């Protein structure tokens, strides 16, 4: 049993989907503290050969203890229509724009009040495009309340996993030896840099998955799988 655990991020970069595709079960870490101004509510797209940051405005409540699953979206700024116009302007000439844009816009136009639900619905749609069928679940349903390394290890034990695949960013608090003592192999994944057909004259890497699928369509999954590896 191989699992991956990560916070639910907004239209994630393509490496996020490489992790989901590789594991047997992917767990959204949704019961931990919300990190304002993080990937949980923002990501980059490309417009006019430059990176453009799209940020979901959120309502500030209990700033020091607000959990990801409780974060509400602030629709007062009417950001939905601005997002749609920006995406249209950025990608309407891309090869697969017409194949996927309507469903993406439909998700935005629902004006979901909860950030977690919006992020997960978008992630699920991109998994559908990439033909990823990995089981997904939520940490909030597990009744585990430890923190950092112990939290991850306790989830792994509960799921009886033999291998845990983590993002490289967790290296500063995950100890390989501690996982080995628990009978769990710990691996940190890496996505090799790669280029694909992208609008404009300047290639920009590590953008939202939206950039890849609008430009490469069904081939997007092949790019991700071919470049997914583990840090040595």
N, C-alpha and C positions, 0 to 999 in steps of 0.2 A: 504494500500500500504506500503510495507516494502522495504527499500532500504539499500544497502551497498555501501560504497565508499572506494576505496583503490588505491594506486599507482600500476601500472602494474609491477610485479616483475618477476625475472627470475626463471623458473621452481620452483614455490613456494612450501613451505612446505604444508602439507595436511590440516592444519587449515584454510588456505586461501580458500580452496575448500569447507570446511564446511560452511564458510560465504557465498560464492557464492550460494551454494545449498539452504541455508535457506531463502534468500531474494527473493522478486519478481523481482527486477531489481538491477543489479550490475553495478556501474559506475566506469570506469577506470579514476583515477585522473591524467590526462596526460598533463595538461596545467600549472602545477606548476614547480618550479625550480628542476632541476635534482640534486640528491644528489650523488655525486661521491663516490665510494667505499661503496655502500649500497646494499640492497637486490634487487634493480632495475637492477643490472647487475651481481649478484653473488648468489650462493647458495651451500649448502653442499650435497655431496653424500658420500657413504661409500666405502672404499677400504682397505683391509687387517686390518679389525677391527679398523680402524681410520677414522675420518672425513677428507674428501678431498674437498677443496673449488674450485669450477669452477667459473672463472671470465671472463666475456665478455669484451675484451678490447674496449675502445671507443675513439673517436677522441675528443680532448679537444678544444672546441670552446666557446668563451664568457662564461668563467667559472662561473662568478658571476650572469649570467642571462639566462643560457641555460635551456630551458624547456625540460621536458621529451620527448615530442613528436618530438623534433628536434634533439635528440641525434643520432649520426651516429656511426656505428660499425667500428672498425679498423681491417680490414682483413689482414693487412701486416704481422702479426705474424703467419698466417696460423693456428690459434687456432682451426679451425673446425676439422681438421684431428686429432689434439691432443685430443680434447674433445671426439671424437668418439672412439679413441683407449682407452682412460681412462675409458669410460663407458663400452666398450666391456670387458676390463680387470676386471672391478669391478663387472659386472652383468651377464656375459654370461652363468653362471651356475644357475642363478635364474630361478624359475619355469615358469615365464611368459615373460622372456626376448624376446623370439622369436615372441611373440604376438604383442609387441609394439615397439621394437627397430628400425625396419626398417622405420616406419613413423617418429619417432623422428629424426633419422639420415637424412631422406629426407628433413625435415624442416631445419636442420643445413646446409645441402649441397646446399640449395638454395642460401646461402651466402647473406641473407637479409642485406641491408645497414642500415636500421632503427631499432634501439633497441626496440622501442615500438611495431613495427609490428612483430618482432621476438618473443617477450614475449607474445603478445596476441595470436599469432598462436599456440604457445606451450600450453598456458593456454586453448585455445579452444579444442585442441586435448585431453588434460587430462580431460576436462569436458565431452568430448565424451566418453572416457573410463569409467568415473564415472556415465554416464547417467544423467548428469546435464544439464537442458534445460532452465536455468534462462536467462532472457533477459539481454543483455549487451549493454552499451553505453559509450560515452566518454565525459568527462567534457569540453573538448575543443570545443564541439558543442553547449554549453549552453550559451555562451557569458556572463559569470559571472566572475568578476575580483576582488572580495573581497578576503580576506586571512584568513587562519586558521579557527577558529570557525565560523566566519561570512560566509566564503565560504561554509562550510559544511551545515550550516543552510539555506543559500540561495538556495543551490541545493535541499535540502529537501522541501523547500517551493515551488520551481518551479515544482517539481515532485509531489506535493500535497501528500507527504507521511505522514503516521500517526505514523510510527515507523522507527527509524534509528538504525542500528546495526553497531557498531564500533569495531575496534581492541582495545585491552587494552592499546596499546601504545599511543592512543590519549587522554587518561585520563588527561594528564598534560595540555591540552588546551581546552577540551570540558567541558562545565558546564551543568549539568543535568537540573538545574533550568531554565537556559536560553532557553533550548529546550522545557521544559514544558510550559513556557510562550507563546511559538510559537505553542503550540498544538501538539508537537512532542514528542513521547516517545523515550528516549535514552537508549540503552542497550549496554553493553560491553560483547562480546562473549568470551568464554573460551573453549579450547579443553582439556579435561582431558587426562592425560598421559595414554598411552596404549601400549602394546607390540604386535607384530605380528611376523610372521615367517620371519626372516631376515638372510641373509647369514653371516657366521662367528660365532664366539663364544662369542662375546661381543655385546650386544644390544645397539644401539645408537639411541636416540629419536630425533624427530623434524628435520629430514632430508628432502630433496626435495621430493615432491610427487612421483618422479620417483622411489625412493627406495621402497615405499609402493606398487606401481602398479606392479613393476617387481617381487616382492615377493608374493603378494596376489591377483593380477589380479582383477577379477570381485568382489571379496569380499571386496576390498578396500573401496568402498562406504559404506558398512555396518559398518566398523570400524569407519569411520568419523562421520556418523550419530549417532551412539550409544554413542559417546563421546563428542558431541557438546553440550555446555550448556552456561549459562550466569553467569557472576560474580554477587555475592550478595552484 
